[in-house]
Structure formats: C-alpha cells, structure tokens
Amino acid sequence: MNEQVSTIYENEKLLKASEVAKILNISRSLVYSLIQTGKIAHVRINQVVRIHQDDLIKFIEGNRTEVDTYPIHS
C-alpha cells in the first residue's frame, strides 16, 4: 500500500450508520433516511454505506441553531 493511502486510513474514519445513530442519539433508520434525502453526505461501497467523520461534523454544524439573546428589561 502506498504511503498516501496508508495515511488516509490512519487519519480518517468512516462511520457505520449505527455509530452515527449512537453519536446523534437517534435511530439507525433515521440515519438512513437522512442519507436517502441527501442531508448527510456518505460513501457507498456496493450495498455498504459509511459516513465520513468530517461529513457528520458538517451535518451537525449545519443543523445547529443559534439562540437569540434578548436583554432582560426590568
């Protein structure tokens, strides 16, 4: 295996749908639904689906809402 490919395997992790479900505290079927609707980027190898950890982070960041802070008036 060449050095560049070896480095990718050492530094990057592809997550299973069950791992993503556990991280997000949602069902595995919801993870697959998010994949099917294109909301989570993924890698498909034949019938196997994996999610790159960077894509999971992008999904989380893209779905984060900011809380509006209003000054409290007395």
GIGI-V237233 format. One record per residue. N is the residue number from 1. RES is the residue in one small letter. SS is DSSP state (H for helix, E for strand, L for the rest). PHI is phi as a letter, one per 20 degrees, with the letter a starting at -180 (* if undefined). PSI is psi as a letter, one per 30 degrees, with the letter a starting at -180 (* if undefined). Layout:
# GIGI-V237233
n = <N;N>
res = <RES;RES>
ss = <SS;SS>
phi = <PHI;PHI>
psi = <PSI;PSI>
This chain:
# GIGI-V237233
n = <1;2;3;4;5;6;7;8;9;10;11;12;13;14;15;16;17;18;19;20;21;22;23;24;25;26;27;28;29;30;31;32;33;34;35;36;37;38;39;40;41;42;43;44;45;46;47;48;49;50;51;52;53;54;55;56;57;58;59;60;61;62;63;64;65;66;67;68;69;70;71;72;73;74>
res = <m;n;e;q;v;s;t;i;y;e;n;e;k;l;l;k;a;s;e;v;a;k;i;l;n;i;s;r;s;l;v;y;s;l;i;q;t;g;k;i;a;h;v;r;i;n;q;v;v;r;i;h;q;d;d;l;i;k;f;i;e;g;n;r;t;e;v;d;t;y;p;i;h;s>
ss = <L;L;H;H;H;H;H;H;H;H;H;L;L;E;E;L;H;H;H;H;H;H;H;H;L;L;L;H;H;H;H;H;H;H;H;H;L;L;L;L;L;L;E;E;E;L;L;E;E;E;E;E;H;H;H;H;H;H;H;H;H;H;L;L;L;L;L;L;L;L;L;L;L;L>
phi = <*;f;f;f;f;g;f;f;f;f;d;d;c;e;e;f;g;f;f;f;g;f;f;e;l;c;f;f;f;f;g;f;f;f;f;f;e;m;e;c;f;b;d;d;c;l;e;e;d;c;d;f;g;f;f;f;f;f;f;f;f;f;d;f;d;e;e;f;d;d;f;e;d;d>
psi = <k;l;e;e;e;e;e;e;e;e;f;k;k;k;k;l;e;e;e;e;e;e;e;f;h;l;l;e;e;e;e;e;e;e;e;e;g;g;f;k;k;l;k;k;j;c;f;k;k;l;k;k;e;e;e;e;e;e;e;e;e;f;g;k;k;k;k;k;k;k;k;k;k;*>
